Amino acid sequence: MELILKQDVANLGFKDDVVTVKNGYGRNYLIPQGYAVLATESAKKVLAENLKQRAYKEQNLVKEANKVAEAIKALEMKISAKTGEGDKLFGSVGSADVAAALATEGHELEKKFITIAGGLVKRLGKYDAKVRLHRDVVVDLPFEVVAEKQA
């Protein structure tokens, strides 16, 4: 079943993508939830016209995302966390913590756009996260988890 996505769907595609999914997934979930519409010939023509008109705006968005990407690449992030024995953390460091650290550096991002390789971080050390600023702009963000200073 061919569908046109009306908004971003995790692990499937971005808004205005034409995707092929199984009939049940499309008919029972994507269409009723308002995430997609059937990709008929007329709908594809309307989509093509909309994409053509949006291409210019998209270029400006990509330029802005690239500027932010360069600024993020220059950062050296250290996230402090409470530790127990050795290098184990009390709790874990996730994408919300990385988003908060970026916010202190002046880059407001939602945590859903940040993906940490391997999921949650539970030990001290250096790690990598991927930050999606735009569908075409993804930045690798190295960060280090350090022990919180005891008072």
N, CA, C and O atoms as a GROMACS GRO file, in nm:
protein
  604
    1MET      N    1   0.085  -0.117   0.000
    1MET     CA    2   0.000   0.000   0.000
    1MET      C    3   0.090   0.123   0.000
    1MET      O    4   0.179   0.135   0.084
    2GLU      N    5   0.066   0.214  -0.093
    2GLU     CA    6   0.144   0.336  -0.102
    2GLU      C    7   0.070   0.449  -0.031
    2GLU      O    8  -0.048   0.472  -0.054
    3LEU      N    9   0.144   0.519   0.056
    3LEU     CA   10   0.086   0.628   0.133
    3LEU      C   11   0.176   0.751   0.125
    3LEU      O   12   0.296   0.741   0.101
    4ILE      N   13   0.116   0.868   0.146
    4ILE     CA   14   0.190   0.992   0.158
    4ILE      C   15   0.182   1.033   0.305
    4ILE      O   16   0.072   1.051   0.359
    5LEU      N   17   0.296   1.048   0.370
    5LEU     CA   18   0.298   1.084   0.512
    5LEU      C   19   0.263   1.230   0.530
    5LEU      O   20   0.313   1.317   0.459
    6LYS      N   21   0.176   1.257   0.628
    6LYS     CA   22   0.135   1.394   0.658
    6LYS      C   23   0.220   1.454   0.769
    6LYS      O   24   0.218   1.575   0.792
    7GLN      N   25   0.297   1.370   0.839
    7GLN     CA   26   0.390   1.416   0.941
    7GLN      C   27   0.500   1.311   0.957
    7GLN      O   28   0.488   1.201   0.904
    8ASP      N   29   0.606   1.345   1.030
    8ASP     CA   30   0.716   1.251   1.052
    8ASP      C   31   0.666   1.132   1.132
    8ASP      O   32   0.595   1.148   1.231
    9VAL      N   33   0.704   1.012   1.089
    9VAL     CA   34   0.673   0.889   1.162
    9VAL      C   35   0.805   0.819   1.188
    9VAL      O   36   0.879   0.789   1.095
   10ALA      N   37   0.834   0.792   1.316
   10ALA     CA   38   0.960   0.730   1.354
   10ALA      C   39   0.979   0.596   1.283
   10ALA      O   40   0.886   0.517   1.272
   11ASN      N   41   1.098   0.573   1.236
   11ASN     CA   42   1.139   0.449   1.168
   11ASN      C   43   1.061   0.422   1.039
   11ASN      O   44   1.061   0.309   0.990
   12LEU      N   45   0.996   0.524   0.983
   12LEU     CA   46   0.923   0.505   0.858
   12LEU      C   47   0.960   0.612   0.757
   12LEU      O   48   1.002   0.580   0.646
   13GLY      N   49   0.946   0.740   0.794
   13GLY     CA   50   0.981   0.846   0.701
   13GLY      C   51   0.944   0.982   0.753
   13GLY      O   52   0.894   0.997   0.864
   14PHE      N   53   0.969   1.081   0.669
   14PHE     CA   54   0.943   1.219   0.704
   14PHE      C   55   0.816   1.267   0.636
   14PHE      O   56   0.760   1.200   0.550
   15LYS      N   57   0.771   1.385   0.678
   15LYS     CA   58   0.652   1.445   0.620
   15LYS      C   59   0.668   1.457   0.469
   15LYS      O   60   0.775   1.492   0.420
   16ASP      N   61   0.561   1.427   0.395
   16ASP     CA   62   0.554   1.435   0.249
   16ASP      C   63   0.634   1.327   0.177
   16ASP      O   64   0.650   1.335   0.055
   17ASP      N   65   0.684   1.227   0.248
   17ASP     CA   66   0.747   1.113   0.181
   17ASP      C   67   0.639   1.019   0.131
   17ASP      O   68   0.534   1.004   0.194
   18VAL      N   69   0.665   0.955   0.018
   18VAL     CA   70   0.576   0.850  -0.032
   18VAL      C   71   0.639   0.718   0.012
   18VAL      O   72   0.751   0.685  -0.028
   19VAL      N   73   0.566   0.642   0.095
   19VAL     CA   74   0.619   0.517   0.151
   19VAL      C   75   0.528   0.401   0.115
   19VAL      O   76   0.408   0.419   0.090
   20THR      N   77   0.585   0.284   0.114
   20THR     CA   78   0.509   0.161   0.092
   20THR      C   79   0.507   0.084   0.223
   20THR      O   80   0.612   0.052   0.279
   21VAL      N   81   0.387   0.054   0.271
   21VAL     CA   82   0.372  -0.019   0.396
   21VAL      C   83   0.275  -0.136   0.374
   21VAL      O   84   0.208  -0.144   0.271
   22LYS      N   85   0.269  -0.223   0.471
   22LYS     CA   86   0.173  -0.333   0.463
   22LYS      C   87   0.032  -0.276   0.476
   22LYS      O   88   0.010  -0.174   0.543
   23ASN      N   89  -0.063  -0.342   0.413
   23ASN     CA   90  -0.201  -0.292   0.408
   23ASN      C   91  -0.260  -0.268   0.547
   23ASN      O   92  -0.323  -0.164   0.569
   24GLY      N   93  -0.241  -0.360   0.639
   24GLY     CA   94  -0.300  -0.347   0.772
   24GLY      C   95  -0.243  -0.230   0.849
   24GLY      O   96  -0.317  -0.158   0.917
   25TYR      N   97  -0.112  -0.209   0.839
   25TYR     CA   98  -0.047  -0.098   0.909
   25TYR      C   99  -0.100   0.036   0.858
   25TYR      O  100  -0.127   0.127   0.936
   26GLY      N  101  -0.115   0.046   0.728
   26GLY     CA  102  -0.166   0.170   0.669
   26GLY      C  103  -0.312   0.192   0.700
   26GLY      O  104  -0.351   0.300   0.743
   27ARG      N  105  -0.394   0.090   0.678
   27ARG     CA  106  -0.539   0.102   0.691
   27ARG      C  107  -0.583   0.113   0.837
   27ARG      O  108  -0.679   0.184   0.868
   28ASN      N  109  -0.514   0.042   0.927
   28ASN     CA  110  -0.559   0.036   1.066
   28ASN      C  111  -0.489   0.135   1.160
   28ASN      O  112  -0.539   0.163   1.269
   29TYR      N  113  -0.373   0.186   1.119
   29TYR     CA  114  -0.301   0.276   1.209
   29TYR      C  115  -0.271   0.412   1.146
   29TYR      O  116  -0.315   0.515   1.197
   30LEU      N  117  -0.197   0.414   1.036
   30LEU     CA  118  -0.149   0.540   0.980
   30LEU      C  119  -0.262   0.632   0.933
   30LEU      O  120  -0.263   0.750   0.966
   31ILE      N  121  -0.356   0.578   0.856
   31ILE     CA  122  -0.465   0.661   0.802
   31ILE      C  123  -0.561   0.706   0.913
   31ILE      O  124  -0.592   0.824   0.919
   32PRO      N  125  -0.610   0.616   1.002
   32PRO     CA  126  -0.702   0.662   1.108
   32PRO      C  127  -0.639   0.763   1.205
   32PRO      O  128  -0.708   0.851   1.256
   33GLN      N  129  -0.508   0.749   1.232
   33GLN     CA  130  -0.440   0.841   1.324
   33GLN      C  131  -0.411   0.976   1.257
   33GLN      O  132  -0.370   1.070   1.324
   34GLY      N  133  -0.432   0.984   1.126
   34GLY     CA  134  -0.405   1.109   1.055
   34GLY      C  135  -0.259   1.127   1.018
   34GLY      O  136  -0.217   1.238   0.985
   35TYR      N  137  -0.180   1.018   1.022
   35TYR     CA  138  -0.039   1.026   0.990
   35TYR      C  139  -0.015   1.019   0.839
   35TYR      O  140   0.091   1.060   0.792
   36ALA      N  141  -0.112   0.967   0.762
   36ALA     CA  142  -0.089   0.946   0.620
   36ALA      C  143  -0.221   0.950   0.543
   36ALA      O  144  -0.329   0.938   0.601
   37VAL      N  145  -0.209   0.967   0.411
   37VAL     CA  146  -0.322   0.958   0.319
   37VAL      C  147  -0.283   0.865   0.205
   37VAL      O  148  -0.164   0.844   0.180
   38LEU      N  149  -0.382   0.811   0.137
   38LEU     CA  150  -0.354   0.723   0.024
   38LEU      C  151  -0.282   0.800  -0.086
   38LEU      O  152  -0.312   0.917  -0.111
   39ALA      N  153  -0.187   0.735  -0.151
   39ALA     CA  154  -0.107   0.798  -0.256
   39ALA      C  155  -0.173   0.772  -0.391
   39ALA      O  156  -0.124   0.692  -0.471
   40THR      N  157  -0.284   0.840  -0.417
   40THR     CA  158  -0.350   0.830  -0.548
   40THR      C  159  -0.274   0.917  -0.647
   40THR      O  160  -0.187   0.995  -0.608
   41GLU      N  161  -0.307   0.905  -0.775
   41GLU     CA  162  -0.239   0.986  -0.877
   41GLU      C  163  -0.259   1.135  -0.852
   41GLU      O  164  -0.165   1.214  -0.862
   42SER      N  165  -0.383   1.175  -0.820
   42SER     CA  166  -0.409   1.317  -0.796
   42SER      C  167  -0.336   1.366  -0.671
   42SER      O  168  -0.285   1.478  -0.669
   43ALA      N  169  -0.330   1.284  -0.567
   43ALA     CA  170  -0.259   1.322  -0.445
   43ALA      C  171  -0.110   1.338  -0.472
   43ALA      O  172  -0.045   1.426  -0.416
   44LYS      N  173  -0.055   1.252  -0.558
   44LYS     CA  174   0.088   1.262  -0.593
   44LYS      C  175   0.116   1.390  -0.671
   44LYS      O  176   0.221   1.452  -0.653
   45LYS      N  177   0.023   1.430  -0.759
   45LYS     CA  178   0.041   1.554  -0.836
   45LYS      C  179   0.039   1.675  -0.743
   45LYS      O  180   0.121   1.766  -0.756
   46VAL      N  181  -0.056   1.676  -0.650
   46VAL     CA  182  -0.064   1.785  -0.554
   46VAL      C  183   0.063   1.790  -0.470
   46VAL      O  184   0.116   1.898  -0.444
   47LEU      N  185   0.112   1.674  -0.426
   47LEU     CA  186   0.234   1.666  -0.346
   47LEU      C  187   0.352   1.722  -0.426
   47LEU      O  188   0.432   1.798  -0.372
   48ALA      N  189   0.364   1.684  -0.552
   48ALA     CA  190   0.475   1.731  -0.635
   48ALA      C  191   0.473   1.884  -0.647
   48ALA      O  192   0.578   1.948  -0.639
   49GLU      N  193   0.356   1.940  -0.665
   49GLU     CA  194   0.344   2.086  -0.675
   49GLU      C  195   0.382   2.154  -0.543
   49GLU      O  196   0.452   2.255  -0.542
   50ASN      N  197   0.335   2.098  -0.432
   50ASN     CA  198   0.368   2.153  -0.301
   50ASN      C  199   0.518   2.146  -0.274
   50ASN      O  200   0.576   2.241  -0.221
   51LEU      N  201   0.581   2.035  -0.311
   51LEU     CA  202   0.724   2.019  -0.289
   51LEU      C  203   0.804   2.118  -0.374
   51LEU      O  204   0.905   2.172  -0.329
   52LYS      N  205   0.758   2.142  -0.496
   52LYS     CA  206   0.825   2.238  -0.583
   52LYS      C  207   0.821   2.377  -0.521
   52LYS      O  208   0.920   2.450  -0.523
   53GLN      N  209   0.705   2.415  -0.467
   53GLN     CA  210   0.692   2.547  -0.406
   53GLN      C  211   0.772   2.558  -0.277
   53GLN      O  212   0.819   2.667  -0.241
   54ARG      N  213   0.787   2.448  -0.209
   54ARG     CA  214   0.855   2.449  -0.080
   54ARG      C  215   1.007   2.438  -0.095
   54ARG      O  216   1.078   2.458   0.003
   55ALA      N  217   1.058   2.405  -0.213
   55ALA     CA  218   1.201   2.381  -0.232
   55ALA      C  219   1.285   2.503  -0.193
   55ALA      O  220   1.391   2.488  -0.132
   56TYR      N  221   1.240   2.622  -0.228
   56TYR     CA  222   1.317   2.741  -0.196
   56TYR      C  223   1.326   2.762  -0.045
   56TYR      O  224   1.434   2.789   0.008
   57LYS      N  225   1.213   2.748   0.025
   57LYS     CA  226   1.213   2.763   0.170
   57LYS      C  227   1.304   2.658   0.234
   57LYS      O  228   1.373   2.684   0.333
   58GLU      N  229   1.302   2.540   0.176
   58GLU     CA  230   1.381   2.428   0.228
   58GLU      C  231   1.531   2.462   0.223
   58GLU      O  232   1.605   2.426   0.315
   59GLN      N  233   1.576   2.528   0.117
   59GLN     CA  234   1.717   2.565   0.105
   59GLN      C  235   1.760   2.653   0.221
   59GLN      O  236   1.868   2.635   0.276
   60ASN      N  237   1.675   2.749   0.258
   60ASN     CA  238   1.708   2.838   0.370
   60ASN      C  239   1.714   2.760   0.501
   60ASN      O  240   1.801   2.786   0.584
   61LEU      N  241   1.622   2.666   0.518
   61LEU     CA  242   1.623   2.585   0.640
   61LEU      C  243   1.750   2.501   0.649
   61LEU      O  244   1.808   2.488   0.756
   62VAL      N  245   1.793   2.445   0.536
   62VAL     CA  246   1.914   2.364   0.535
   62VAL      C  247   2.036   2.450   0.567
   62VAL      O  248   2.125   2.405   0.640
   63LYS      N  249   2.041   2.572   0.515
   63LYS     CA  250   2.153   2.663   0.545
   63LYS      C  251   2.159   2.692   0.694
   63LYS      O  252   2.266   2.688   0.755
   64GLU      N  253   2.043   2.722   0.753
   64GLU     CA  254   2.038   2.749   0.898
   64GLU      C  255   2.082   2.627   0.978
   64GLU      O  256   2.157   2.639   1.075
   65ALA      N  257   2.035   2.510   0.937
   65ALA     CA  258   2.070   2.386   1.007
   65ALA      C  259   2.220   2.361   0.997
   65ALA      O  260   2.282   2.314   1.093
   66ASN      N  261   2.280   2.391   0.882
   66ASN     CA  262   2.424   2.372   0.866
   66ASN      C  263   2.503   2.467   0.956
   66ASN      O  264   2.608   2.430   1.009
   67LYS      N  265   2.454   2.590   0.973
   67LYS     CA  266   2.520   2.685   1.065
   67LYS      C  267   2.518   2.632   1.207
   67LYS      O  268   2.619   2.635   1.277
   68VAL      N  269   2.402   2.582   1.250
   68VAL     CA  270   2.389   2.526   1.385
   68VAL      C  271   2.478   2.402   1.398
   68VAL      O  272   2.538   2.378   1.503
   69ALA      N  273   2.486   2.323   1.291
   69ALA     CA  274   2.568   2.201   1.293
   69ALA      C  275   2.714   2.236   1.315
   69ALA      O  276   2.782   2.170   1.393
   70GLU      N  277   2.763   2.340   1.247
   70GLU     CA  278   2.902   2.381   1.266
   70GLU      C  279   2.927   2.427   1.409
   70GLU      O  280   3.031   2.396   1.467
   71ALA      N  281   2.831   2.500   1.467
   71ALA     CA  282   2.845   2.546   1.604
   71ALA      C  283   2.847   2.428   1.701
   71ALA      O  284   2.923   2.427   1.798
   72ILE      N  285   2.762   2.328   1.675
   72ILE     CA  286   2.756   2.211   1.764
   72ILE      C  287   2.883   2.128   1.753
   72ILE      O  288   2.930   2.075   1.854
   73LYS      N  289   2.939   2.116   1.633
   73LYS     CA  290   3.062   2.038   1.615
   73LYS      C  291   3.177   2.098   1.695
   73LYS      O  292   3.266   2.025   1.741
   74ALA      N  293   3.177   2.230   1.713
   74ALA     CA  294   3.286   2.298   1.784
   74ALA      C  295   3.276   2.281   1.936
   74ALA      O  296   3.372   2.310   2.008
   75LEU      N  297   3.162   2.234   1.986
   75LEU     CA  298   3.144   2.220   2.131
   75LEU      C  299   3.220   2.101   2.188
   75LEU      O  300   3.233   1.997   2.122
   76GLU      N  301   3.270   2.118   2.310
   76GLU     CA  302   3.325   2.006   2.386
   76GLU      C  303   3.236   1.991   2.508
   76GLU      O  304   3.248   2.066   2.604
   77MET      N  305   3.147   1.893   2.502
   77MET     CA  306   3.047   1.879   2.608
   77MET      C  307   3.092   1.781   2.714
   77MET      O  308   3.142   1.673   2.686
   78LYS      N  309   3.071   1.823   2.838
   78LYS     CA  310   3.093   1.734   2.953
   78LYS      C  311   2.965   1.735   3.034
   78LYS      O  312   2.915   1.841   3.071
   79ILE      N  313   2.913   1.617   3.061
   79ILE     CA  314   2.791   1.603   3.140
   79ILE      C  315   2.830   1.538   3.271
   79ILE      O  316   2.884   1.428   3.273
   80SER      N  317   2.802   1.607   3.382
   80SER     CA  318   2.838   1.550   3.512
   80SER      C  319   2.721   1.469   3.566
   80SER      O  320   2.605   1.505   3.551
   81ALA      N  321   2.757   1.358   3.631
   81ALA     CA  322   2.655   1.270   3.688
   81ALA      C  323   2.708   1.209   3.817
   81ALA      O  324   2.829   1.194   3.836
   82LYS      N  325   2.615   1.175   3.906
   82LYS     CA  326   2.655   1.112   4.031
   82LYS      C  327   2.703   0.971   4.003
   82LYS      O  328   2.646   0.899   3.921
   83THR      N  329   2.810   0.931   4.073
   83THR     CA  330   2.866   0.799   4.050
   83THR      C  331   2.866   0.717   4.177
   83THR      O  332   2.866   0.769   4.289
   84GLY      N  333   2.866   0.587   4.157
   84GLY     CA  334   2.876   0.493   4.268
   84GLY      C  335   3.016   0.435   4.270
   84GLY      O  336   3.115   0.508   4.256
   85GLU      N  337   3.025   0.304   4.287
   85GLU     CA  338   3.154   0.238   4.288
   85GLU      C  339   3.216   0.243   4.149
   85GLU      O  340   3.148   0.221   4.049
   86GLY      N  341   3.344   0.271   4.145
   86GLY     CA  342   3.415   0.271   4.017
   86GLY      C  343   3.360   0.377   3.923
   86GLY      O  344   3.351   0.495   3.958
   87ASP      N  345   3.323   0.334   3.803
   87ASP     CA  346   3.275   0.430   3.705
   87ASP      C  347   3.127   0.413   3.673
   87ASP      O  348   3.079   0.464   3.572
   88LYS      N  349   3.054   0.341   3.761
   88LYS     CA  350   2.910   0.325   3.739
   88LYS      C  351   2.835   0.449   3.783
   88LYS      O  352   2.873   0.515   3.880
   89LEU      N  353   2.729   0.482   3.710
   89LEU     CA  354   2.648   0.599   3.743
   89LEU      C  355   2.529   0.558   3.829
   89LEU      O  356   2.479   0.446   3.820
   90PHE      N  357   2.484   0.652   3.914
   90PHE     CA  358   2.354   0.637   3.977
   90PHE      C  359   2.254   0.680   3.871
   90PHE      O  360   2.251   0.797   3.834
   91GLY      N  361   2.174   0.590   3.822
   91GLY     CA  362   2.082   0.622   3.714
   91GLY      C  363   2.153   0.613   3.581
   91GLY      O  364   2.238   0.526   3.561
   92SER      N  365   2.119   0.703   3.488
   92SER     CA  366   2.179   0.699   3.356
   92SER      C  367   2.173   0.837   3.292
   92SER      O  368   2.103   0.927   3.340
   93VAL      N  369   2.246   0.852   3.184
   93VAL     CA  370   2.244   0.974   3.105
   93VAL      C  371   2.176   0.942   2.973
   93VAL      O  372   2.217   0.849   2.903
   94GLY      N  373   2.072   1.018   2.939
   94GLY     CA  374   1.998   0.992   2.816
   94GLY      C  375   1.993   1.114   2.727
   94GLY      O  376   2.064   1.213   2.749
   95SER      N  377   1.909   1.106   2.626
   95SER     CA  378   1.900   1.216   2.530
   95SER      C  379   1.847   1.345   2.594
   95SER      O  380   1.881   1.454   2.550
   96ALA      N  381   1.764   1.332   2.698
   96ALA     CA  382   1.715   1.452   2.768
   96ALA      C  383   1.829   1.526   2.836
   96ALA      O  384   1.831   1.649   2.838
   97ASP      N  385   1.926   1.451   2.893
   97ASP     CA  386   2.040   1.514   2.957
   97ASP      C  387   2.130   1.583   2.855
   97ASP      O  388   2.183   1.691   2.881
   98VAL      N  389   2.147   1.521   2.739
   98VAL     CA  390   2.227   1.582   2.631
   98VAL      C  391   2.157   1.708   2.582
   98VAL      O  392   2.222   1.809   2.556
   99ALA      N  393   2.024   1.703   2.568
   99ALA     CA  394   1.948   1.820   2.525
   99ALA      C  395   1.962   1.933   2.627
   99ALA      O  396   1.974   2.050   2.589
  100ALA      N  397   1.960   1.900   2.756
  100ALA     CA  398   1.976   2.001   2.860
  100ALA      C  399   2.116   2.063   2.855
  100ALA      O  400   2.132   2.184   2.873
  101ALA      N  401   2.217   1.980   2.830
  101ALA     CA  402   2.355   2.031   2.820
  101ALA      C  403   2.369   2.122   2.698
  101ALA      O  404   2.439   2.223   2.704
  102LEU      N  405   2.305   2.086   2.588
  102LEU     CA  406   2.307   2.171   2.469
  102LEU      C  407   2.236   2.304   2.496
  102LEU      O  408   2.277   2.408   2.446
  103ALA      N  409   2.128   2.299   2.575
  103ALA     CA  410   2.054   2.420   2.607
  103ALA      C  411   2.140   2.516   2.688
  103ALA      O  412   2.131   2.638   2.670
  104THR      N  413   2.224   2.464   2.777
  104THR     CA  414   2.314   2.552   2.853
  104THR      C  415   2.419   2.615   2.764
  104THR      O  416   2.473   2.721   2.796
  105GLU      N  417   2.449   2.550   2.650
  105GLU     CA  418   2.543   2.605   2.552
  105GLU      C  419   2.474   2.700   2.455
  105GLU      O  420   2.540   2.761   2.371
  106GLY      N  421   2.341   2.712   2.465
  106GLY     CA  422   2.268   2.805   2.380
  106GLY      C  423   2.203   2.744   2.258
  106GLY      O  424   2.163   2.817   2.167
  107HIS      N  425   2.191   2.612   2.255
  107HIS     CA  426   2.127   2.545   2.141
  107HIS      C  427   2.006   2.468   2.191
  107HIS      O  428   2.019   2.357   2.243
  108GLU      N  429   1.888   2.526   2.175
  108GLU     CA  430   1.764   2.461   2.220
  108GLU      C  431   1.721   2.355   2.120
  108GLU      O  432   1.687   2.388   2.006
  109LEU      N  433   1.721   2.229   2.160
  109LEU     CA  434   1.677   2.118   2.075
  109LEU      C  435   1.587   2.027   2.156
  109LEU      O  436   1.603   2.013   2.278
  110GLU      N  437   1.492   1.964   2.088
  110GLU     CA  438   1.408   1.866   2.156
  110GLU      C  439   1.484   1.735   2.166
  110GLU      O  440   1.566   1.702   2.080
  111LYS      N  441   1.455   1.661   2.273
  111LYS     CA  442   1.529   1.536   2.295
  111LYS      C  443   1.498   1.431   2.190
  111LYS      O  444   1.578   1.339   2.170
  112LYS      N  445   1.384   1.442   2.121
  112LYS     CA  446   1.352   1.341   2.020
  112LYS      C  447   1.443   1.349   1.898
  112LYS      O  448   1.448   1.256   1.818
  113PHE      N  449   1.516   1.459   1.884
  113PHE     CA  450   1.608   1.474   1.771
  113PHE      C  451   1.749   1.429   1.806
  113PHE      O  452   1.840   1.439   1.724
  114ILE      N  453   1.769   1.378   1.929
  114ILE     CA  454   1.901   1.334   1.974
  114ILE      C  455   1.897   1.183   1.997
  114ILE      O  456   1.810   1.133   2.068
  115THR      N  457   1.991   1.112   1.937
  115THR     CA  458   2.000   0.967   1.952
  115THR      C  459   2.139   0.931   2.002
  115THR      O  460   2.239   0.964   1.938
  116ILE      N  461   2.144   0.863   2.115
  116ILE     CA  462   2.272   0.820   2.171
  116ILE      C  463   2.299   0.678   2.124
  116ILE      O  464   2.213   0.590   2.134
  117ALA      N  465   2.420   0.657   2.071
  117ALA     CA  466   2.458   0.524   2.025
  117ALA      C  467   2.455   0.429   2.144
  117ALA      O  468   2.522   0.453   2.245
  118GLY      N  469   2.379   0.322   2.134
  118GLY     CA  470   2.370   0.225   2.242
  118GLY      C  471   2.263   0.258   2.345
  118GLY      O  472   2.250   0.187   2.445
  119GLY      N  473   2.185   0.362   2.323
  119GLY     CA  474   2.076   0.395   2.415
  119GLY      C  475   2.124   0.478   2.533
  119GLY      O  476   2.188   0.581   2.514
  120LEU      N  477   2.094   0.433   2.654
  120LEU     CA  478   2.130   0.509   2.774
  120LEU      C  479   2.276   0.483   2.814
  120LEU      O  480   2.329   0.374   2.792
  121VAL      N  481   2.339   0.585   2.872
  121VAL     CA  482   2.477   0.575   2.918
  121VAL      C  483   2.474   0.546   3.067
  121VAL      O  484   2.410   0.618   3.144
  122LYS      N  485   2.544   0.439   3.110
  122LYS     CA  486   2.542   0.400   3.250
  122LYS      C  487   2.680   0.399   3.314
  122LYS      O  488   2.695   0.358   3.429
  123ARG      N  489   2.782   0.443   3.239
  123ARG     CA  490   2.919   0.448   3.292
  123ARG      C  491   2.986   0.578   3.250
  123ARG      O  492   2.943   0.644   3.155
  124LEU      N  493   3.091   0.615   3.323
  124LEU     CA  494   3.170   0.732   3.287
  124LEU      C  495   3.244   0.703   3.157
  124LEU      O  496   3.273   0.588   3.125
  125GLY      N  497   3.275   0.808   3.083
  125GLY     CA  498   3.354   0.790   2.962
  125GLY      C  499   3.307   0.879   2.849
  125GLY      O  500   3.222   0.966   2.866
  126LYS      N  501   3.366   0.854   2.731
  126LYS     CA  502   3.331   0.933   2.613
  126LYS      C  503   3.232   0.856   2.526
  126LYS      O  504   3.244   0.735   2.507
  127TYR      N  505   3.133   0.929   2.475
  127TYR     CA  506   3.027   0.868   2.396
  127TYR      C  507   2.994   0.959   2.278
  127TYR      O  508   3.037   1.074   2.271
  128ASP      N  509   2.916   0.905   2.185
  128ASP     CA  510   2.872   0.981   2.069
  128ASP      C  511   2.721   0.984   2.064
  128ASP      O  512   2.654   0.887   2.100
  129ALA      N  513   2.668   1.097   2.020
  129ALA     CA  514   2.525   1.110   1.996
  129ALA      C  515   2.506   1.167   1.856
  129ALA      O  516   2.592   1.239   1.805
  130LYS      N  517   2.394   1.134   1.795
  130LYS     CA  518   2.360   1.192   1.665
  130LYS      C  519   2.248   1.292   1.687
  130LYS      O  520   2.148   1.262   1.752
  131VAL      N  521   2.266   1.412   1.633
  131VAL     CA  522   2.168   1.518   1.645
  131VAL      C  523   2.112   1.546   1.507
  131VAL      O  524   2.186   1.580   1.414
  132ARG      N  525   1.979   1.531   1.494
  132ARG     CA  526   1.914   1.556   1.364
  132ARG      C  527   1.856   1.696   1.368
  132ARG      O  528   1.759   1.723   1.439
  133LEU      N  529   1.917   1.786   1.290
  133LEU     CA  530   1.873   1.925   1.285
  133LEU      C  531   1.773   1.947   1.172
  133LEU      O  532   1.693   2.040   1.176
  134HIS      N  533   1.780   1.861   1.071
  134HIS     CA  534   1.694   1.868   0.954
  134HIS      C  535   1.699   1.730   0.892
  134HIS      O  536   1.789   1.652   0.924
  135ARG      N  537   1.605   1.699   0.805
  135ARG     CA  538   1.606   1.565   0.746
  135ARG      C  539   1.735   1.537   0.670
  135ARG      O  540   1.774   1.422   0.654
  136ASP      N  541   1.802   1.643   0.621
  136ASP     CA  542   1.927   1.627   0.546
  136ASP      C  543   2.051   1.658   0.629
  136ASP      O  544   2.162   1.634   0.582
  137VAL      N  545   2.035   1.710   0.749
  137VAL     CA  546   2.149   1.753   0.830
  137VAL      C  547   2.150   1.675   0.962
  137VAL      O  548   2.067   1.698   1.050
  138VAL      N  549   2.247   1.583   0.974
  138VAL     CA  550   2.265   1.505   1.096
  138VAL      C  551   2.409   1.526   1.141
  138VAL      O  552   2.502   1.513   1.062
  139VAL      N  553   2.427   1.559   1.269
  139VAL     CA  554   2.560   1.590   1.322
  139VAL      C  555   2.599   1.487   1.428
  139VAL      O  556   2.516   1.446   1.510
  140ASP      N  557   2.726   1.445   1.425
  140ASP     CA  558   2.779   1.362   1.532
  140ASP      C  559   2.823   1.454   1.644
  140ASP      O  560   2.896   1.550   1.622
  141LEU      N  561   2.777   1.424   1.765
  141LEU     CA  562   2.810   1.507   1.880
  141LEU      C  563   2.882   1.422   1.984
  141LEU      O  564   2.819   1.342   2.053
  142PRO      N  565   3.015   1.437   1.994
  142PRO     CA  566   3.086   1.363   2.099
  142PRO      C  567   3.065   1.432   2.233
  142PRO      O  568   3.067   1.555   2.241
  143PHE      N  569   3.045   1.354   2.338
  143PHE     CA  570   3.032   1.411   2.472
  143PHE      C  571   3.097   1.317   2.572
  143PHE      O  572   3.117   1.199   2.544
  144GLU      N  573   3.129   1.373   2.688
  144GLU     CA  574   3.193   1.294   2.791
  144GLU      C  575   3.110   1.300   2.918
  144GLU      O  576   3.062   1.406   2.958
  145VAL      N  577   3.094   1.185   2.981
  145VAL     CA  578   3.023   1.178   3.109
  145VAL      C  579   3.132   1.175   3.217
  145VAL      O  580   3.216   1.085   3.221
  146VAL      N  581   3.126   1.275   3.304
  146VAL     CA  582   3.227   1.286   3.410
  146VAL      C  583   3.161   1.278   3.546
  146VAL      O  584   3.041   1.303   3.560
  147ALA      N  585   3.239   1.243   3.647
  147ALA     CA  586   3.187   1.231   3.784
  147ALA      C  587   3.156   1.369   3.840
  147ALA      O  588   3.232   1.464   3.821
  148GLU      N  589   3.043   1.378   3.910
  148GLU     CA  590   3.004   1.503   3.975
  148GLU      C  591   3.098   1.526   4.093
  148GLU      O  592   3.130   1.434   4.168
  149LYS      N  593   3.141   1.650   4.108
  149LYS     CA  594   3.234   1.681   4.218
  149LYS      C  595   3.161   1.672   4.352
  149LYS      O  596   3.051   1.725   4.368
  150GLN      N  597   3.225   1.603   4.446
  150GLN     CA  598   3.166   1.588   4.580
  150GLN      C  599   3.194   1.714   4.661
  150GLN      O  600   3.306   1.766   4.658
  151ALA      N  601   3.093   1.764   4.732
  151ALA     CA  602   3.110   1.886   4.810
  151ALA      C  603   3.155   1.855   4.951
  151ALA      O  604   3.174   1.946   5.032
   0.00000   0.00000   0.00000
